[in-house]
Amino acid sequence: ANCDVILSGIQNDEIVPLDVRAIEEWTGEKPAPNESNQREGHIPGAVQLDPYQIDQYMDNVLPRAEIAEKVVVYCSGGKCEDSIYACRELLASGVSYEAIYLFEGGWKEWVGAKMPVTEGGEE
């Protein structure tokens, strides 16, 4: 999926973005490591899921993921295994394989394309 398709899907309530970066990156309190030029925050409408504390987040994530047409999972971008792990956990929790999409470019691509950003703890 590319940025324009994701944004359109969010605006049409077809896509739930799932941010698997650290909570400090999602809120914008701390930029992504080794990325001094990145904006802070997350994709609008994104639900945060810390893959290292997955049990604390699944109660919030699963109801949204189960009813979404598409769940777009992303992290910082590039070679990030956290997104793959989160996709596996969604599958293991009963989310349809057809509904799960991995946004490989992640946050880096989103910001690079100058797409809208939400800062702070709101989705």
C-alpha positions, 0 to 999 in steps of 0.5 A, spaced: 500 500 500 502 506 498 501 513 502 495 516 498 491 509 498 492 508 506 490 516 507 484 515 503 482 508 506 483 512 513 478 517 511 473 512 508 473 508 515 476 502 511 483 502 514 485 502 521 493 503 521 496 499 527 503 503 529 508 498 532 513 503 534 515 504 541 509 508 545 514 514 546 515 515 538 507 514 537 506 520 542 511 524 539 515 524 545 521 521 542 523 521 535 525 514 532 532 512 533 537 514 528 532 519 524 534 526 526 530 529 520 523 525 522 517 528 524 514 526 531 507 523 532 503 517 528 499 516 522 492 519 523 487 514 526 493 509 528 492 505 534 498 503 538 501 496 539 507 495 543 510 488 540 514 487 546 508 488 551 503 485 546 498 483 552 497 490 554 495 492 548 491 487 544 484 488 548 484 495 545 487 493 538 483 486 537 476 489 536 478 494 531 482 489 527 476 484 527 471 489 524 476 493 519 476 492 512 484 492 512 489 493 518 495 496 515 501 495 520 507 499 520 513 501 524 519 506 523 520 503 516 525 499 512 528 492 516 523 492 522 521 485 524 516 488 529 511 489 524 512 482 521 511 480 529 505 484 530 502 481 523 503 474 526 500 476 532 494 478 529 493 472 525 494 468 531 488 472 534 483 471 529 484 477 524 483 475 517 489 474 513 486 478 507 485 484 512 492 484 514 497 489 510 504 490 512 506 497 510 514 496 509 515 504 508 512 505 514 513 512 518 519 514 514 515 513 507 509 517 510 513 523 513 517 523 507 511 523 502 509 529 507 502 526 509 498 528 515 501 527 522 497 526 529 501 528 535 500 526 542 496 521 545 490 521 541 488 517 535 
